[in-house]
Amino acid sequence: MENKLPVYKLKIKETDTEISEVSYLAMVDEAAILLDWVTFAKCQRFVADKERRLIMGALMVADMPIYRRSDKGEFYVVFEKEEIMKIVQKFFRKGYVSNFNIMHDSEKKTEGVYIIESFIVDSSRGVSAPKAFEGISEGSWLVTVKVDNEQLWNDYIKTGELKGFSVEGMFDFEMQGESKVSDLEEIVNILRGI
């Protein structure tokens, strides 16, 4: 991380009554985590499955600094592996597996897209990353998504216009090495840039 920019750890509250959570997944042209998804047609060993309309990708990479910029300045955000576990549990508990949109546009919610596989890389439980994601950090969240929506598949995914995932939600944050910030307005402004 250059320039000694501040680093904020993003967090959620685990209770269902709190609004801090990941509630949508966006399909985007460039993922903030800089990892494109894999359409199984691109993988030599999955050529026969290309018409199954499956895409796999990372939603969160544990401990990866993600550069952000807002009207408050430049900074990095990080999801720690323990926090990713909490986020994933709340995401599934609340039934958000079909909550997708295009480019974080709430007017472009998608139908016919849903998670069919989800896992957190955890060598202590024998859960390792697929070959296409070898070397991804422990605690990272990966999914396989089924795309039944023909228009989305043909116009955006097959063409390569959309290439990755991005999480969407509300988070608490704390500056790395400091106590928790509680100014809701500042949190919202920072998160607008995510």
C-alpha positions as CSV (number, residue, x, y, z in Angstrom):
1,M,0.0,0.0,0.0
2,E,1.6,3.2,-1.2
3,N,1.4,6.7,0.3
4,K,0.5,5.4,3.8
5,L,-3.2,5.8,3.1
6,P,-5.5,5.0,6.0
7,V,-6.8,1.4,6.1
8,Y,-10.4,0.7,7.4
9,K,-11.5,-2.8,8.5
10,L,-15.1,-3.3,7.3
11,K,-17.4,-5.0,9.8
12,I,-21.1,-5.9,10.3
13,K,-23.3,-6.5,13.3
14,E,-24.4,-10.1,13.5
15,T,-28.0,-9.4,14.6
16,D,-30.8,-9.4,12.1
17,T,-32.2,-6.2,13.5
18,E,-29.1,-4.2,12.5
19,I,-28.7,-2.9,8.9
20,S,-25.0,-3.7,8.6
21,E,-24.8,-6.6,6.1
22,V,-24.1,-7.6,2.5
23,S,-27.6,-7.6,0.9
24,Y,-26.8,-7.6,-2.8
25,L,-24.2,-8.9,-5.2
26,A,-23.4,-6.8,-8.3
27,M,-22.2,-8.2,-11.6
28,V,-19.6,-5.6,-12.7
29,D,-17.2,-4.9,-15.5
30,E,-14.3,-4.5,-13.2
31,A,-14.2,-6.1,-9.7
32,A,-12.6,-4.0,-6.9
33,I,-10.7,-7.2,-5.9
34,L,-9.2,-7.3,-9.4
35,L,-10.3,-11.0,-9.9
36,D,-12.6,-11.8,-12.8
37,W,-14.9,-14.7,-12.6
38,V,-14.4,-17.9,-14.5
39,T,-17.1,-19.0,-17.0
40,F,-16.6,-22.7,-17.2
41,A,-16.3,-22.5,-21.0
42,K,-13.0,-20.7,-20.4
43,C,-11.5,-23.7,-18.5
44,Q,-10.3,-26.4,-20.7
45,R,-11.6,-29.1,-18.4
46,F,-15.1,-27.6,-18.3
47,V,-15.7,-27.1,-22.1
48,A,-18.5,-29.6,-22.1
49,D,-20.3,-27.6,-19.4
50,K,-20.3,-24.3,-21.2
51,E,-24.1,-24.3,-21.8
52,R,-24.8,-24.9,-18.1
53,R,-24.4,-21.1,-17.7
54,L,-22.3,-21.3,-14.6
55,I,-19.8,-18.7,-13.4
56,M,-17.5,-18.9,-10.4
57,G,-15.7,-16.0,-8.7
58,A,-14.5,-14.5,-5.5
59,L,-16.8,-12.2,-3.7
60,M,-14.4,-11.2,-0.9
61,V,-10.7,-11.8,-0.6
62,A,-9.6,-11.9,3.0
63,D,-7.1,-9.3,4.1
64,M,-6.8,-7.7,0.6
65,P,-6.5,-3.9,0.8
66,I,-9.0,-2.5,-1.7
67,Y,-8.3,1.1,-2.9
68,R,-11.3,3.5,-2.5
69,R,-11.7,7.2,-3.1
70,S,-14.5,9.5,-1.9
71,D,-15.0,13.2,-1.3
72,K,-13.2,12.6,2.1
73,G,-10.1,11.4,0.4
74,E,-8.3,8.2,-0.6
75,F,-8.1,5.1,1.6
76,Y,-8.1,1.3,1.6
77,V,-10.8,-1.1,3.0
78,V,-10.1,-4.6,4.2
79,F,-12.4,-7.6,5.1
80,E,-10.7,-9.8,7.6
81,K,-11.4,-13.5,7.4
82,E,-13.3,-13.7,10.7
83,E,-15.5,-10.9,9.5
84,I,-16.1,-12.6,6.1
85,M,-17.4,-15.6,8.0
86,K,-19.9,-13.4,9.9
87,I,-21.0,-11.7,6.6
88,V,-21.6,-15.0,4.8
89,Q,-23.6,-16.5,7.7
90,K,-25.9,-13.4,7.8
91,F,-26.2,-13.3,4.0
92,F,-27.5,-16.9,3.9
93,R,-29.5,-16.6,7.1
94,K,-31.4,-13.7,5.5
95,G,-31.9,-15.6,2.2
96,Y,-30.1,-13.2,-0.2
97,V,-28.9,-15.9,-2.6
98,S,-30.8,-14.4,-5.6
99,N,-30.1,-10.7,-4.9
100,F,-28.1,-9.6,-7.9
101,N,-28.0,-6.4,-9.9
102,I,-25.8,-5.0,-12.7
103,M,-23.1,-2.4,-11.9
104,H,-24.6,-1.6,-8.4
105,D,-27.7,-0.1,-10.1
106,S,-30.8,-0.7,-8.0
107,E,-32.8,-0.2,-11.2
108,K,-31.1,-3.1,-12.8
109,K,-32.0,-5.9,-10.4
110,T,-31.7,-9.3,-12.2
111,E,-34.0,-12.3,-12.3
112,G,-32.9,-15.8,-12.9
113,V,-29.5,-15.6,-11.2
114,Y,-28.7,-17.4,-8.0
115,I,-25.9,-19.0,-6.0
116,I,-25.6,-22.7,-6.3
117,E,-22.3,-23.2,-4.4
118,S,-20.6,-21.1,-1.8
119,F,-17.5,-21.7,0.3
120,I,-14.9,-20.0,2.4
121,V,-11.3,-21.1,1.8
122,D,-10.3,-22.8,5.1
123,S,-7.4,-25.3,5.1
124,S,-8.2,-26.3,8.7
125,R,-11.5,-27.8,7.4
126,G,-10.0,-29.1,4.1
127,V,-11.6,-26.4,2.0
128,S,-9.2,-25.2,-0.6
129,A,-9.6,-22.8,-3.6
130,P,-10.3,-24.3,-7.0
131,K,-7.3,-24.4,-9.4
132,A,-8.4,-21.1,-11.1
133,F,-8.1,-19.3,-7.8
134,E,-5.0,-21.0,-6.3
135,G,-3.2,-18.8,-3.9
136,I,-6.2,-16.9,-2.8
137,S,-6.0,-16.1,0.9
138,E,-7.5,-18.2,3.7
139,G,-10.9,-16.9,4.7
140,S,-11.8,-15.7,1.1
141,W,-15.4,-16.2,-0.1
142,L,-16.0,-17.8,-3.4
143,V,-19.3,-18.8,-5.2
144,T,-20.6,-20.5,-8.2
145,V,-23.6,-18.7,-9.7
146,K,-26.2,-20.2,-12.1
147,V,-27.5,-17.8,-14.8
148,D,-30.9,-18.9,-16.1
149,N,-31.6,-15.3,-17.5
150,E,-30.9,-15.7,-21.2
151,Q,-30.7,-12.0,-21.9
152,L,-28.2,-11.4,-19.1
153,W,-26.1,-14.4,-20.3
154,N,-26.1,-13.4,-24.0
155,D,-25.9,-9.6,-23.7
156,Y,-23.5,-9.2,-20.7
157,I,-21.7,-12.4,-19.7
158,K,-21.1,-14.2,-23.0
159,T,-19.9,-10.9,-24.5
160,G,-17.5,-10.2,-21.6
161,E,-19.1,-6.9,-20.8
162,L,-19.5,-8.1,-17.2
163,K,-16.5,-9.9,-15.7
164,G,-16.7,-10.0,-11.9
165,F,-18.6,-9.7,-8.7
166,S,-18.8,-6.9,-6.2
167,V,-20.5,-7.0,-2.8
168,E,-23.1,-4.4,-1.8
169,G,-24.1,-3.5,1.7
170,M,-23.8,-1.4,4.8
171,F,-20.8,-1.8,7.0
172,D,-19.4,-0.4,10.2
173,F,-15.7,0.3,10.1
174,E,-12.7,0.9,12.2
175,M,-9.3,2.4,11.2
176,Q,-6.7,-0.3,11.5
177,G,-5.1,0.1,14.9
178,E,-7.7,2.5,16.2
179,S,-11.1,2.3,17.9
180,K,-14.4,2.0,16.1
181,V,-15.7,5.1,14.2
182,S,-19.4,5.8,14.9
183,D,-20.2,8.7,12.7
184,L,-22.9,7.3,10.4
185,E,-22.7,10.1,7.9
186,E,-19.0,9.5,7.4
187,I,-19.6,5.7,7.1
188,V,-22.2,6.3,4.4
189,N,-19.9,8.6,2.4
190,I,-17.1,6.1,2.5
191,L,-19.3,3.2,1.5
192,R,-20.7,5.1,-1.5
193,G,-17.3,4.6,-3.1
194,I,-17.2,0.8,-2.6
